[in-house]
Amino acid sequence: MTKPVEAKSEEIILDEAKPYDERRVACHMREIIRLVGEDPNREGLRKTPERFEKALKFLTYTERRDVQRFVR
């Protein structure tokens, strides 16, 4: 019997000094759509990468949020 191979975790290093780049986020989302077997150029998916990027930016940007508006 062979030993199971242990998966090595990959360390992700974030460069906080690097400016946020909307195009890169949308490009990665477009690739994810391709990876799940969909066509990112299909009518219903064409604008999805940009919509995803805007939603992600909104949901993760906490400094500008009025916390009291969300906690009631």
C-alpha positions as CSV (number, residue, x, y, z in Angstrom):
1,M,0.0,0.0,0.0
2,T,1.1,3.5,-0.7
3,K,1.0,6.3,1.7
4,P,-1.4,9.1,1.0
5,V,0.2,12.3,-0.3
6,E,-0.1,15.2,2.0
7,A,-1.3,18.4,0.4
8,K,1.0,21.3,0.9
9,S,-0.8,24.6,1.7
10,E,0.2,27.5,-0.3
11,E,0.9,30.7,1.6
12,I,-0.9,33.7,0.2
13,I,0.9,37.0,0.6
14,L,-1.2,40.1,0.2
15,D,0.5,43.3,-0.9
16,E,-1.4,45.9,1.0
17,A,0.5,48.7,-0.8
18,K,-0.7,47.5,-4.2
19,P,-3.7,49.6,-5.3
20,Y,-7.1,47.9,-5.8
21,D,-7.4,46.9,-9.5
22,E,-11.0,46.4,-10.6
23,R,-9.9,44.9,-14.0
24,R,-7.9,42.1,-12.3
25,V,-10.7,41.1,-10.0
26,A,-13.2,41.0,-13.0
27,C,-10.6,39.0,-15.0
28,H,-10.2,36.4,-12.3
29,M,-14.0,36.1,-12.0
30,R,-14.2,35.6,-15.7
31,E,-11.7,32.8,-15.4
32,I,-13.7,31.2,-12.6
33,I,-16.8,31.2,-14.8
34,R,-14.7,29.4,-17.5
35,L,-13.4,26.9,-14.9
36,V,-16.9,25.9,-14.0
37,G,-17.7,25.2,-17.6
38,E,-19.7,28.3,-18.6
39,D,-19.0,30.7,-21.4
40,P,-18.3,34.2,-19.9
41,N,-19.3,35.7,-23.2
42,R,-22.8,34.2,-23.1
43,E,-25.5,36.9,-23.0
44,G,-26.5,36.4,-19.4
45,L,-22.9,36.2,-18.1
46,R,-21.2,39.0,-20.0
47,K,-21.4,41.6,-17.3
48,T,-21.2,39.2,-14.4
49,P,-17.5,39.6,-13.7
50,E,-17.9,43.4,-13.4
51,R,-21.1,43.0,-11.2
52,F,-19.2,40.5,-9.0
53,E,-16.3,43.0,-8.6
54,K,-18.6,45.8,-7.6
55,A,-20.4,43.6,-5.1
56,L,-17.2,42.3,-3.6
57,K,-15.8,45.8,-3.3
58,F,-19.0,47.0,-1.5
59,L,-19.2,44.0,0.8
60,T,-15.6,44.1,1.9
61,Y,-15.1,47.8,2.3
62,T,-16.1,48.4,5.9
63,E,-14.5,51.8,6.6
64,R,-17.2,53.7,4.8
65,R,-20.1,51.8,6.3
66,D,-22.5,53.1,8.9
67,V,-22.5,50.2,11.2
68,Q,-25.6,51.3,13.0
69,R,-27.5,51.1,9.7
70,F,-26.8,47.4,9.6
71,V,-27.2,46.5,13.3
72,R,-30.8,47.1,14.3
